[in-house]
Amino acid sequence: MVKVKEMPYSEKYAGTLDYMKLLDTFVSPLVQKHLGDEGVAELQRAWQEGLRSIPEDASFEEKYEIAYGNWMRK
């Protein structure tokens, strides 16, 4: 059986942040095109409501768990 090396939490955290940025770059312009500035503002408010802040002093595992939850909420 092949042993699979698990990705470190620091890499998982960085990757999740990258995916969140990618989501913003595609979704916001699409909403802007179809719903205008009000639609973008409403989307941003909805996204911000459910997001949890990530403490600077948290471990990478904790940071990843929070960032992943934020990404899924978006």
mmJSON file of the N, C-alpha and C atoms, coordinates in Angstrom:
{"data_MODEL":{"atom_site":{
"group_PDB":["ATOM","ATOM","ATOM","ATOM","ATOM","ATOM","ATOM","ATOM","ATOM","ATOM","ATOM","ATOM","ATOM","ATOM","ATOM","ATOM","ATOM","ATOM","ATOM","ATOM","ATOM","ATOM","ATOM","ATOM","ATOM","ATOM","ATOM","ATOM","ATOM","ATOM","ATOM","ATOM","ATOM","ATOM","ATOM","ATOM","ATOM","ATOM","ATOM","ATOM","ATOM","ATOM","ATOM","ATOM","ATOM","ATOM","ATOM","ATOM","ATOM","ATOM","ATOM","ATOM","ATOM","ATOM","ATOM","ATOM","ATOM","ATOM","ATOM","ATOM","ATOM","ATOM","ATOM","ATOM","ATOM","ATOM","ATOM","ATOM","ATOM","ATOM","ATOM","ATOM","ATOM","ATOM","ATOM","ATOM","ATOM","ATOM","ATOM","ATOM","ATOM","ATOM","ATOM","ATOM","ATOM","ATOM","ATOM","ATOM","ATOM","ATOM","ATOM","ATOM","ATOM","ATOM","ATOM","ATOM","ATOM","ATOM","ATOM","ATOM","ATOM","ATOM","ATOM","ATOM","ATOM","ATOM","ATOM","ATOM","ATOM","ATOM","ATOM","ATOM","ATOM","ATOM","ATOM","ATOM","ATOM","ATOM","ATOM","ATOM","ATOM","ATOM","ATOM","ATOM","ATOM","ATOM","ATOM","ATOM","ATOM","ATOM","ATOM","ATOM","ATOM","ATOM","ATOM","ATOM","ATOM","ATOM","ATOM","ATOM","ATOM","ATOM","ATOM","ATOM","ATOM","ATOM","ATOM","ATOM","ATOM","ATOM","ATOM","ATOM","ATOM","ATOM","ATOM","ATOM","ATOM","ATOM","ATOM","ATOM","ATOM","ATOM","ATOM","ATOM","ATOM","ATOM","ATOM","ATOM","ATOM","ATOM","ATOM","ATOM","ATOM","ATOM","ATOM","ATOM","ATOM","ATOM","ATOM","ATOM","ATOM","ATOM","ATOM","ATOM","ATOM","ATOM","ATOM","ATOM","ATOM","ATOM","ATOM","ATOM","ATOM","ATOM","ATOM","ATOM","ATOM","ATOM","ATOM","ATOM","ATOM","ATOM","ATOM","ATOM","ATOM","ATOM","ATOM","ATOM","ATOM","ATOM","ATOM","ATOM","ATOM","ATOM","ATOM","ATOM","ATOM","ATOM","ATOM","ATOM","ATOM","ATOM"],
"id":[1,2,3,4,5,6,7,8,9,10,11,12,13,14,15,16,17,18,19,20,21,22,23,24,25,26,27,28,29,30,31,32,33,34,35,36,37,38,39,40,41,42,43,44,45,46,47,48,49,50,51,52,53,54,55,56,57,58,59,60,61,62,63,64,65,66,67,68,69,70,71,72,73,74,75,76,77,78,79,80,81,82,83,84,85,86,87,88,89,90,91,92,93,94,95,96,97,98,99,100,101,102,103,104,105,106,107,108,109,110,111,112,113,114,115,116,117,118,119,120,121,122,123,124,125,126,127,128,129,130,131,132,133,134,135,136,137,138,139,140,141,142,143,144,145,146,147,148,149,150,151,152,153,154,155,156,157,158,159,160,161,162,163,164,165,166,167,168,169,170,171,172,173,174,175,176,177,178,179,180,181,182,183,184,185,186,187,188,189,190,191,192,193,194,195,196,197,198,199,200,201,202,203,204,205,206,207,208,209,210,211,212,213,214,215,216,217,218,219,220,221,222],
"type_symbol":["N","C","C","N","C","C","N","C","C","N","C","C","N","C","C","N","C","C","N","C","C","N","C","C","N","C","C","N","C","C","N","C","C","N","C","C","N","C","C","N","C","C","N","C","C","N","C","C","N","C","C","N","C","C","N","C","C","N","C","C","N","C","C","N","C","C","N","C","C","N","C","C","N","C","C","N","C","C","N","C","C","N","C","C","N","C","C","N","C","C","N","C","C","N","C","C","N","C","C","N","C","C","N","C","C","N","C","C","N","C","C","N","C","C","N","C","C","N","C","C","N","C","C","N","C","C","N","C","C","N","C","C","N","C","C","N","C","C","N","C","C","N","C","C","N","C","C","N","C","C","N","C","C","N","C","C","N","C","C","N","C","C","N","C","C","N","C","C","N","C","C","N","C","C","N","C","C","N","C","C","N","C","C","N","C","C","N","C","C","N","C","C","N","C","C","N","C","C","N","C","C","N","C","C","N","C","C","N","C","C","N","C","C","N","C","C","N","C","C","N","C","C"],
"label_atom_id":["N","CA","C","N","CA","C","N","CA","C","N","CA","C","N","CA","C","N","CA","C","N","CA","C","N","CA","C","N","CA","C","N","CA","C","N","CA","C","N","CA","C","N","CA","C","N","CA","C","N","CA","C","N","CA","C","N","CA","C","N","CA","C","N","CA","C","N","CA","C","N","CA","C","N","CA","C","N","CA","C","N","CA","C","N","CA","C","N","CA","C","N","CA","C","N","CA","C","N","CA","C","N","CA","C","N","CA","C","N","CA","C","N","CA","C","N","CA","C","N","CA","C","N","CA","C","N","CA","C","N","CA","C","N","CA","C","N","CA","C","N","CA","C","N","CA","C","N","CA","C","N","CA","C","N","CA","C","N","CA","C","N","CA","C","N","CA","C","N","CA","C","N","CA","C","N","CA","C","N","CA","C","N","CA","C","N","CA","C","N","CA","C","N","CA","C","N","CA","C","N","CA","C","N","CA","C","N","CA","C","N","CA","C","N","CA","C","N","CA","C","N","CA","C","N","CA","C","N","CA","C","N","CA","C","N","CA","C","N","CA","C","N","CA","C","N","CA","C","N","CA","C","N","CA","C","N","CA","C"],
"label_alt_id":[null,null,null,null,null,null,null,null,null,null,null,null,null,null,null,null,null,null,null,null,null,null,null,null,null,null,null,null,null,null,null,null,null,null,null,null,null,null,null,null,null,null,null,null,null,null,null,null,null,null,null,null,null,null,null,null,null,null,null,null,null,null,null,null,null,null,null,null,null,null,null,null,null,null,null,null,null,null,null,null,null,null,null,null,null,null,null,null,null,null,null,null,null,null,null,null,null,null,null,null,null,null,null,null,null,null,null,null,null,null,null,null,null,null,null,null,null,null,null,null,null,null,null,null,null,null,null,null,null,null,null,null,null,null,null,null,null,null,null,null,null,null,null,null,null,null,null,null,null,null,null,null,null,null,null,null,null,null,null,null,null,null,null,null,null,null,null,null,null,null,null,null,null,null,null,null,null,null,null,null,null,null,null,null,null,null,null,null,null,null,null,null,null,null,null,null,null,null,null,null,null,null,null,null,null,null,null,null,null,null,null,null,null,null,null,null,null,null,null,null,null,null],
"label_comp_id":["MET","MET","MET","VAL","VAL","VAL","LYS","LYS","LYS","VAL","VAL","VAL","LYS","LYS","LYS","GLU","GLU","GLU","MET","MET","MET","PRO","PRO","PRO","TYR","TYR","TYR","SER","SER","SER","GLU","GLU","GLU","LYS","LYS","LYS","TYR","TYR","TYR","ALA","ALA","ALA","GLY","GLY","GLY","THR","THR","THR","LEU","LEU","LEU","ASP","ASP","ASP","TYR","TYR","TYR","MET","MET","MET","LYS","LYS","LYS","LEU","LEU","LEU","LEU","LEU","LEU","ASP","ASP","ASP","THR","THR","THR","PHE","PHE","PHE","VAL","VAL","VAL","SER","SER","SER","PRO","PRO","PRO","LEU","LEU","LEU","VAL","VAL","VAL","GLN","GLN","GLN","LYS","LYS","LYS","HIS","HIS","HIS","LEU","LEU","LEU","GLY","GLY","GLY","ASP","ASP","ASP","GLU","GLU","GLU","GLY","GLY","GLY","VAL","VAL","VAL","ALA","ALA","ALA","GLU","GLU","GLU","LEU","LEU","LEU","GLN","GLN","GLN","ARG","ARG","ARG","ALA","ALA","ALA","TRP","TRP","TRP","GLN","GLN","GLN","GLU","GLU","GLU","GLY","GLY","GLY","LEU","LEU","LEU","ARG","ARG","ARG","SER","SER","SER","ILE","ILE","ILE","PRO","PRO","PRO","GLU","GLU","GLU","ASP","ASP","ASP","ALA","ALA","ALA","SER","SER","SER","PHE","PHE","PHE","GLU","GLU","GLU","GLU","GLU","GLU","LYS","LYS","LYS","TYR","TYR","TYR","GLU","GLU","GLU","ILE","ILE","ILE","ALA","ALA","ALA","TYR","TYR","TYR","GLY","GLY","GLY","ASN","ASN","ASN","TRP","TRP","TRP","MET","MET","MET","ARG","ARG","ARG","LYS","LYS","LYS"],
"label_asym_id":["A","A","A","A","A","A","A","A","A","A","A","A","A","A","A","A","A","A","A","A","A","A","A","A","A","A","A","A","A","A","A","A","A","A","A","A","A","A","A","A","A","A","A","A","A","A","A","A","A","A","A","A","A","A","A","A","A","A","A","A","A","A","A","A","A","A","A","A","A","A","A","A","A","A","A","A","A","A","A","A","A","A","A","A","A","A","A","A","A","A","A","A","A","A","A","A","A","A","A","A","A","A","A","A","A","A","A","A","A","A","A","A","A","A","A","A","A","A","A","A","A","A","A","A","A","A","A","A","A","A","A","A","A","A","A","A","A","A","A","A","A","A","A","A","A","A","A","A","A","A","A","A","A","A","A","A","A","A","A","A","A","A","A","A","A","A","A","A","A","A","A","A","A","A","A","A","A","A","A","A","A","A","A","A","A","A","A","A","A","A","A","A","A","A","A","A","A","A","A","A","A","A","A","A","A","A","A","A","A","A","A","A","A","A","A","A","A","A","A","A","A","A"],
"label_entity_id":["1","1","1","1","1","1","1","1","1","1","1","1","1","1","1","1","1","1","1","1","1","1","1","1","1","1","1","1","1","1","1","1","1","1","1","1","1","1","1","1","1","1","1","1","1","1","1","1","1","1","1","1","1","1","1","1","1","1","1","1","1","1","1","1","1","1","1","1","1","1","1","1","1","1","1","1","1","1","1","1","1","1","1","1","1","1","1","1","1","1","1","1","1","1","1","1","1","1","1","1","1","1","1","1","1","1","1","1","1","1","1","1","1","1","1","1","1","1","1","1","1","1","1","1","1","1","1","1","1","1","1","1","1","1","1","1","1","1","1","1","1","1","1","1","1","1","1","1","1","1","1","1","1","1","1","1","1","1","1","1","1","1","1","1","1","1","1","1","1","1","1","1","1","1","1","1","1","1","1","1","1","1","1","1","1","1","1","1","1","1","1","1","1","1","1","1","1","1","1","1","1","1","1","1","1","1","1","1","1","1","1","1","1","1","1","1","1","1","1","1","1","1"],
"label_seq_id":[1,1,1,2,2,2,3,3,3,4,4,4,5,5,5,6,6,6,7,7,7,8,8,8,9,9,9,10,10,10,11,11,11,12,12,12,13,13,13,14,14,14,15,15,15,16,16,16,17,17,17,18,18,18,19,19,19,20,20,20,21,21,21,22,22,22,23,23,23,24,24,24,25,25,25,26,26,26,27,27,27,28,28,28,29,29,29,30,30,30,31,31,31,32,32,32,33,33,33,34,34,34,35,35,35,36,36,36,37,37,37,38,38,38,39,39,39,40,40,40,41,41,41,42,42,42,43,43,43,44,44,44,45,45,45,46,46,46,47,47,47,48,48,48,49,49,49,50,50,50,51,51,51,52,52,52,53,53,53,54,54,54,55,55,55,56,56,56,57,57,57,58,58,58,59,59,59,60,60,60,61,61,61,62,62,62,63,63,63,64,64,64,65,65,65,66,66,66,67,67,67,68,68,68,69,69,69,70,70,70,71,71,71,72,72,72,73,73,73,74,74,74],
"pdbx_PDB_ins_code":[null,null,null,null,null,null,null,null,null,null,null,null,null,null,null,null,null,null,null,null,null,null,null,null,null,null,null,null,null,null,null,null,null,null,null,null,null,null,null,null,null,null,null,null,null,null,null,null,null,null,null,null,null,null,null,null,null,null,null,null,null,null,null,null,null,null,null,null,null,null,null,null,null,null,null,null,null,null,null,null,null,null,null,null,null,null,null,null,null,null,null,null,null,null,null,null,null,null,null,null,null,null,null,null,null,null,null,null,null,null,null,null,null,null,null,null,null,null,null,null,null,null,null,null,null,null,null,null,null,null,null,null,null,null,null,null,null,null,null,null,null,null,null,null,null,null,null,null,null,null,null,null,null,null,null,null,null,null,null,null,null,null,null,null,null,null,null,null,null,null,null,null,null,null,null,null,null,null,null,null,null,null,null,null,null,null,null,null,null,null,null,null,null,null,null,null,null,null,null,null,null,null,null,null,null,null,null,null,null,null,null,null,null,null,null,null,null,null,null,null,null,null],
"Cartn_x":[0.848,0.0,0.888,0.504,1.268,0.878,1.892,1.634,1.488,0.42,0.145,0.559,1.349,1.802,0.717,0.358,-0.676,-0.087,-0.832,-0.405,-0.393,0.649,0.689,-0.426,-0.873,-1.952,-1.582,-0.312,0.087,-0.204,0.021,-0.266,-1.767,-2.497,-3.948,-4.547,-4.047,-4.532,-4.254,-3.037,-2.681,-3.521,-3.725,-4.536,-5.984,-6.524,-7.9,-8.039,-7.072,-7.111,-7.045,-6.232,-6.147,-7.48,-8.151,-9.45,-10.485,-10.418,-11.357,-11.134,-9.881,-9.572,-10.061,-9.86,-10.308,-11.83,-12.524,-13.982,-14.407,-13.766,-14.088,-13.851,-12.78,-12.449,-13.444,-14.122,-15.101,-16.528,-16.893,-18.282,-18.65,-17.826,-18.164,-18.398,-17.525,-17.8,-19.085,-19.372,-20.591,-21.831,-21.805,-22.921,-23.013,-21.875,-21.846,-22.513,-22.19,-22.722,-24.243,-24.755,-26.179,-27.043,-26.454,-27.259,-26.777,-25.639,-25.14,-24.514,-24.265,-23.591,-24.38,-25.698,-26.522,-26.391,-26.349,-26.193,-24.862,-23.807,-22.471,-22.45,-23.03,-23.057,-23.842,-24.957,-25.768,-25.001,-24.308,-23.497,-22.404,-21.706,-20.623,-21.163,-22.317,-22.931,-23.262,-23.857,-24.222,-22.982,-21.917,-20.682,-20.091,-20.092,-19.464,-20.219,-21.545,-22.349,-21.875,-21.62,-21.303,-19.83,-18.964,-17.532,-17.026,-16.122,-15.445,-14.063,-13.612,-12.264,-11.248,-10.062,-8.999,-7.965,-7.817,-6.846,-5.408,-4.615,-3.215,-2.42,-2.736,-1.959,-2.464,-3.434,-3.965,-2.962,-3.082,-2.238,-2.707,-1.857,-2.249,-3.45,-3.558,-4.722,-6.002,-5.975,-7.141,-7.435,-6.385,-6.567,-7.201,-6.71,-7.26,-8.733,-9.07,-10.455,-11.398,-10.988,-11.815,-11.903,-10.765,-10.745,-11.58,-11.476,-12.259,-13.751,-14.125,-15.53,-16.016,-15.178,-15.542,-15.72,-14.834,-14.905,-16.202,-16.554,-17.776,-19.014,-18.984,-20.124,-20.309,-19.168,-19.252,-19.817],
"Cartn_y":[-1.186,0.0,1.243,2.219,3.454,4.377,4.917,5.851,7.257,7.933,9.267,10.284,11.244,12.286,13.353,13.698,14.711,16.108,16.979,18.361,19.068,19.846,20.584,21.628,21.927,22.894,24.277,24.624,25.938,26.03,24.939,24.916,24.871,24.113,24.058,25.448,26.136,27.483,28.443,28.432,29.32,29.003,27.742,27.349,27.791,27.679,28.105,29.603,30.374,31.825,32.149,31.404,31.607,31.307,30.233,29.902,30.985,31.561,32.628,33.854,34.187,35.313,35.019,33.789,33.39,33.505,33.08,33.19,34.645,35.536,36.961,37.517,37.09,37.643,37.231,36.104,35.664,36.071,35.97,36.194,37.674,38.517,39.944,40.579,40.349,40.92,40.369,39.102,38.514,39.175,39.345,40.007,41.454,42.118,43.509,43.618,42.695,42.725,42.564,41.663,41.337,42.107,42.521,43.167,44.558,44.981,46.323,46.477,47.746,48.053,47.591,47.724,47.288,45.784,45.029,43.585,43.199,43.886,43.614,43.972,45.109,45.523,44.522,44.048,43.062,41.75,41.324,40.108,40.246,41.369,41.59,41.578,42.205,42.192,40.764,40.006,38.624,37.795,37.986,37.242,37.624,38.901,39.366,38.904,38.745,38.339,37.037,36.044,34.727,34.452,35.377,35.117,35.256,34.371,34.449,35.042,35.847,36.402,35.337,35.453,34.479,35.128,34.625,35.203,35.023,36.058,36.005,34.95,34.767,33.856,32.416,32.121,30.762,29.856,28.571,27.609,27.543,27.011,26.89,25.958,24.98,24.09,24.879,25.702,26.528,27.544,28.184,29.147,28.476,27.287,26.559,26.229,25.726,25.339,26.535,27.691,28.892,29.368,29.421,29.877,28.95,27.651,26.699,26.901,27.104,27.368,28.644,29.686,30.938,30.725,29.961,29.686,28.941,27.956,27.195,28.079,29.02,29.916,30.82,31.241,32.083,31.294],
"Cartn_z":[0.0,0.0,0.0,-0.787,-0.887,0.254,0.919,2.008,1.42,1.785,1.284,2.335,1.922,2.838,2.941,4.169,4.384,4.233,3.589,3.404,4.767,5.054,6.325,6.384,7.6,7.776,7.258,7.303,6.785,5.285,4.548,3.119,2.859,3.665,3.527,3.759,4.77,5.102,3.943,3.426,2.317,1.082,0.807,-0.341,-0.208,0.983,1.221,1.023,1.497,1.288,-0.202,-0.944,-2.394,-3.081,-2.656,-3.24,-2.94,-1.747,-1.398,-2.283,-2.538,-3.423,-4.838,-5.295,-6.619,-6.728,-5.7,-5.669,-5.828,-5.091,-5.176,-6.574,-7.228,-8.542,-9.623,-9.434,-10.427,-10.077,-8.82,-8.434,-8.444,-7.866,-7.789,-9.159,-10.164,-11.486,-12.12,-11.891,-12.43,-11.819,-10.505,-9.829,-10.285,-10.424,-10.896,-12.268,-13.141,-14.505,-14.519,-13.691,-13.739,-12.739,-11.621,-10.579,-10.199,-10.73,-10.459,-9.084,-8.728,-7.465,-6.247,-6.306,-5.167,-4.947,-6.02,-5.903,-5.293,-5.702,-5.143,-3.664,-3.306,-1.897,-1.054,-1.587,-0.861,-0.695,-1.741,-1.671,-0.621,-0.637,0.33,1.767,1.98,3.328,3.747,2.845,3.164,3.481,2.703,2.97,4.311,4.638,5.876,7.119,7.016,8.17,8.795,7.969,8.491,8.722,8.344,8.449,9.876,10.224,11.521,11.298,12.245,12.135,12.53,11.958,12.204,13.111,14.343,15.271,14.769,14.899,14.47,15.248,16.517,17.359,17.32,16.46,16.361,15.642,15.899,15.172,13.723,12.847,11.45,11.295,12.151,12.096,12.396,13.435,13.777,12.678,12.156,11.076,9.856,9.523,8.383,8.612,9.785,10.071,9.942,10.45,10.362,8.913,8.22,6.827,5.947,6.169,5.377,5.624,6.88,7.203,6.534,6.54,5.878,4.38,3.781,2.346,2.016,2.817,2.576,2.74,3.683,3.861,2.637,2.068,0.88,-0.266],
"occupancy":[1.0,1.0,1.0,1.0,1.0,1.0,1.0,1.0,1.0,1.0,1.0,1.0,1.0,1.0,1.0,1.0,1.0,1.0,1.0,1.0,1.0,1.0,1.0,1.0,1.0,1.0,1.0,1.0,1.0,1.0,1.0,1.0,1.0,1.0,1.0,1.0,1.0,1.0,1.0,1.0,1.0,1.0,1.0,1.0,1.0,1.0,1.0,1.0,1.0,1.0,1.0,1.0,1.0,1.0,1.0,1.0,1.0,1.0,1.0,1.0,1.0,1.0,1.0,1.0,1.0,1.0,1.0,1.0,1.0,1.0,1.0,1.0,1.0,1.0,1.0,1.0,1.0,1.0,1.0,1.0,1.0,1.0,1.0,1.0,1.0,1.0,1.0,1.0,1.0,1.0,1.0,1.0,1.0,1.0,1.0,1.0,1.0,1.0,1.0,1.0,1.0,1.0,1.0,1.0,1.0,1.0,1.0,1.0,1.0,1.0,1.0,1.0,1.0,1.0,1.0,1.0,1.0,1.0,1.0,1.0,1.0,1.0,1.0,1.0,1.0,1.0,1.0,1.0,1.0,1.0,1.0,1.0,1.0,1.0,1.0,1.0,1.0,1.0,1.0,1.0,1.0,1.0,1.0,1.0,1.0,1.0,1.0,1.0,1.0,1.0,1.0,1.0,1.0,1.0,1.0,1.0,1.0,1.0,1.0,1.0,1.0,1.0,1.0,1.0,1.0,1.0,1.0,1.0,1.0,1.0,1.0,1.0,1.0,1.0,1.0,1.0,1.0,1.0,1.0,1.0,1.0,1.0,1.0,1.0,1.0,1.0,1.0,1.0,1.0,1.0,1.0,1.0,1.0,1.0,1.0,1.0,1.0,1.0,1.0,1.0,1.0,1.0,1.0,1.0,1.0,1.0,1.0,1.0,1.0,1.0,1.0,1.0,1.0,1.0,1.0,1.0,1.0,1.0,1.0,1.0,1.0,1.0],
"B_iso_or_equiv":[0.0,0.0,0.0,0.0,0.0,0.0,0.0,0.0,0.0,0.0,0.0,0.0,0.0,0.0,0.0,0.0,0.0,0.0,0.0,0.0,0.0,0.0,0.0,0.0,0.0,0.0,0.0,0.0,0.0,0.0,0.0,0.0,0.0,0.0,0.0,0.0,0.0,0.0,0.0,0.0,0.0,0.0,0.0,0.0,0.0,0.0,0.0,0.0,0.0,0.0,0.0,0.0,0.0,0.0,0.0,0.0,0.0,0.0,0.0,0.0,0.0,0.0,0.0,0.0,0.0,0.0,0.0,0.0,0.0,0.0,0.0,0.0,0.0,0.0,0.0,0.0,0.0,0.0,0.0,0.0,0.0,0.0,0.0,0.0,0.0,0.0,0.0,0.0,0.0,0.0,0.0,0.0,0.0,0.0,0.0,0.0,0.0,0.0,0.0,0.0,0.0,0.0,0.0,0.0,0.0,0.0,0.0,0.0,0.0,0.0,0.0,0.0,0.0,0.0,0.0,0.0,0.0,0.0,0.0,0.0,0.0,0.0,0.0,0.0,0.0,0.0,0.0,0.0,0.0,0.0,0.0,0.0,0.0,0.0,0.0,0.0,0.0,0.0,0.0,0.0,0.0,0.0,0.0,0.0,0.0,0.0,0.0,0.0,0.0,0.0,0.0,0.0,0.0,0.0,0.0,0.0,0.0,0.0,0.0,0.0,0.0,0.0,0.0,0.0,0.0,0.0,0.0,0.0,0.0,0.0,0.0,0.0,0.0,0.0,0.0,0.0,0.0,0.0,0.0,0.0,0.0,0.0,0.0,0.0,0.0,0.0,0.0,0.0,0.0,0.0,0.0,0.0,0.0,0.0,0.0,0.0,0.0,0.0,0.0,0.0,0.0,0.0,0.0,0.0,0.0,0.0,0.0,0.0,0.0,0.0,0.0,0.0,0.0,0.0,0.0,0.0,0.0,0.0,0.0,0.0,0.0,0.0],
"pdbx_formal_charge":[null,null,null,null,null,null,null,null,null,null,null,null,null,null,null,null,null,null,null,null,null,null,null,null,null,null,null,null,null,null,null,null,null,null,null,null,null,null,null,null,null,null,null,null,null,null,null,null,null,null,null,null,null,null,null,null,null,null,null,null,null,null,null,null,null,null,null,null,null,null,null,null,null,null,null,null,null,null,null,null,null,null,null,null,null,null,null,null,null,null,null,null,null,null,null,null,null,null,null,null,null,null,null,null,null,null,null,null,null,null,null,null,null,null,null,null,null,null,null,null,null,null,null,null,null,null,null,null,null,null,null,null,null,null,null,null,null,null,null,null,null,null,null,null,null,null,null,null,null,null,null,null,null,null,null,null,null,null,null,null,null,null,null,null,null,null,null,null,null,null,null,null,null,null,null,null,null,null,null,null,null,null,null,null,null,null,null,null,null,null,null,null,null,null,null,null,null,null,null,null,null,null,null,null,null,null,null,null,null,null,null,null,null,null,null,null,null,null,null,null,null,null],
"auth_seq_id":[1,1,1,2,2,2,3,3,3,4,4,4,5,5,5,6,6,6,7,7,7,8,8,8,9,9,9,10,10,10,11,11,11,12,12,12,13,13,13,14,14,14,15,15,15,16,16,16,17,17,17,18,18,18,19,19,19,20,20,20,21,21,21,22,22,22,23,23,23,24,24,24,25,25,25,26,26,26,27,27,27,28,28,28,29,29,29,30,30,30,31,31,31,32,32,32,33,33,33,34,34,34,35,35,35,36,36,36,37,37,37,38,38,38,39,39,39,40,40,40,41,41,41,42,42,42,43,43,43,44,44,44,45,45,45,46,46,46,47,47,47,48,48,48,49,49,49,50,50,50,51,51,51,52,52,52,53,53,53,54,54,54,55,55,55,56,56,56,57,57,57,58,58,58,59,59,59,60,60,60,61,61,61,62,62,62,63,63,63,64,64,64,65,65,65,66,66,66,67,67,67,68,68,68,69,69,69,70,70,70,71,71,71,72,72,72,73,73,73,74,74,74],
"auth_comp_id":["MET","MET","MET","VAL","VAL","VAL","LYS","LYS","LYS","VAL","VAL","VAL","LYS","LYS","LYS","GLU","GLU","GLU","MET","MET","MET","PRO","PRO","PRO","TYR","TYR","TYR","SER","SER","SER","GLU","GLU","GLU","LYS","LYS","LYS","TYR","TYR","TYR","ALA","ALA","ALA","GLY","GLY","GLY","THR","THR","THR","LEU","LEU","LEU","ASP","ASP","ASP","TYR","TYR","TYR","MET","MET","MET","LYS","LYS","LYS","LEU","LEU","LEU","LEU","LEU","LEU","ASP","ASP","ASP","THR","THR","THR","PHE","PHE","PHE","VAL","VAL","VAL","SER","SER","SER","PRO","PRO","PRO","LEU","LEU","LEU","VAL","VAL","VAL","GLN","GLN","GLN","LYS","LYS","LYS","HIS","HIS","HIS","LEU","LEU","LEU","GLY","GLY","GLY","ASP","ASP","ASP","GLU","GLU","GLU","GLY","GLY","GLY","VAL","VAL","VAL","ALA","ALA","ALA","GLU","GLU","GLU","LEU","LEU","LEU","GLN","GLN","GLN","ARG","ARG","ARG","ALA","ALA","ALA","TRP","TRP","TRP","GLN","GLN","GLN","GLU","GLU","GLU","GLY","GLY","GLY","LEU","LEU","LEU","ARG","ARG","ARG","SER","SER","SER","ILE","ILE","ILE","PRO","PRO","PRO","GLU","GLU","GLU","ASP","ASP","ASP","ALA","ALA","ALA","SER","SER","SER","PHE","PHE","PHE","GLU","GLU","GLU","GLU","GLU","GLU","LYS","LYS","LYS","TYR","TYR","TYR","GLU","GLU","GLU","ILE","ILE","ILE","ALA","ALA","ALA","TYR","TYR","TYR","GLY","GLY","GLY","ASN","ASN","ASN","TRP","TRP","TRP","MET","MET","MET","ARG","ARG","ARG","LYS","LYS","LYS"],
"auth_asym_id":["A","A","A","A","A","A","A","A","A","A","A","A","A","A","A","A","A","A","A","A","A","A","A","A","A","A","A","A","A","A","A","A","A","A","A","A","A","A","A","A","A","A","A","A","A","A","A","A","A","A","A","A","A","A","A","A","A","A","A","A","A","A","A","A","A","A","A","A","A","A","A","A","A","A","A","A","A","A","A","A","A","A","A","A","A","A","A","A","A","A","A","A","A","A","A","A","A","A","A","A","A","A","A","A","A","A","A","A","A","A","A","A","A","A","A","A","A","A","A","A","A","A","A","A","A","A","A","A","A","A","A","A","A","A","A","A","A","A","A","A","A","A","A","A","A","A","A","A","A","A","A","A","A","A","A","A","A","A","A","A","A","A","A","A","A","A","A","A","A","A","A","A","A","A","A","A","A","A","A","A","A","A","A","A","A","A","A","A","A","A","A","A","A","A","A","A","A","A","A","A","A","A","A","A","A","A","A","A","A","A","A","A","A","A","A","A","A","A","A","A","A","A"],
"auth_atom_id":["N","CA","C","N","CA","C","N","CA","C","N","CA","C","N","CA","C","N","CA","C","N","CA","C","N","CA","C","N","CA","C","N","CA","C","N","CA","C","N","CA","C","N","CA","C","N","CA","C","N","CA","C","N","CA","C","N","CA","C","N","CA","C","N","CA","C","N","CA","C","N","CA","C","N","CA","C","N","CA","C","N","CA","C","N","CA","C","N","CA","C","N","CA","C","N","CA","C","N","CA","C","N","CA","C","N","CA","C","N","CA","C","N","CA","C","N","CA","C","N","CA","C","N","CA","C","N","CA","C","N","CA","C","N","CA","C","N","CA","C","N","CA","C","N","CA","C","N","CA","C","N","CA","C","N","CA","C","N","CA","C","N","CA","C","N","CA","C","N","CA","C","N","CA","C","N","CA","C","N","CA","C","N","CA","C","N","CA","C","N","CA","C","N","CA","C","N","CA","C","N","CA","C","N","CA","C","N","CA","C","N","CA","C","N","CA","C","N","CA","C","N","CA","C","N","CA","C","N","CA","C","N","CA","C","N","CA","C","N","CA","C","N","CA","C","N","CA","C","N","CA","C","N","CA","C","N","CA","C"],
"pdbx_PDB_model_num":[1,1,1,1,1,1,1,1,1,1,1,1,1,1,1,1,1,1,1,1,1,1,1,1,1,1,1,1,1,1,1,1,1,1,1,1,1,1,1,1,1,1,1,1,1,1,1,1,1,1,1,1,1,1,1,1,1,1,1,1,1,1,1,1,1,1,1,1,1,1,1,1,1,1,1,1,1,1,1,1,1,1,1,1,1,1,1,1,1,1,1,1,1,1,1,1,1,1,1,1,1,1,1,1,1,1,1,1,1,1,1,1,1,1,1,1,1,1,1,1,1,1,1,1,1,1,1,1,1,1,1,1,1,1,1,1,1,1,1,1,1,1,1,1,1,1,1,1,1,1,1,1,1,1,1,1,1,1,1,1,1,1,1,1,1,1,1,1,1,1,1,1,1,1,1,1,1,1,1,1,1,1,1,1,1,1,1,1,1,1,1,1,1,1,1,1,1,1,1,1,1,1,1,1,1,1,1,1,1,1,1,1,1,1,1,1,1,1,1,1,1,1]
}}}
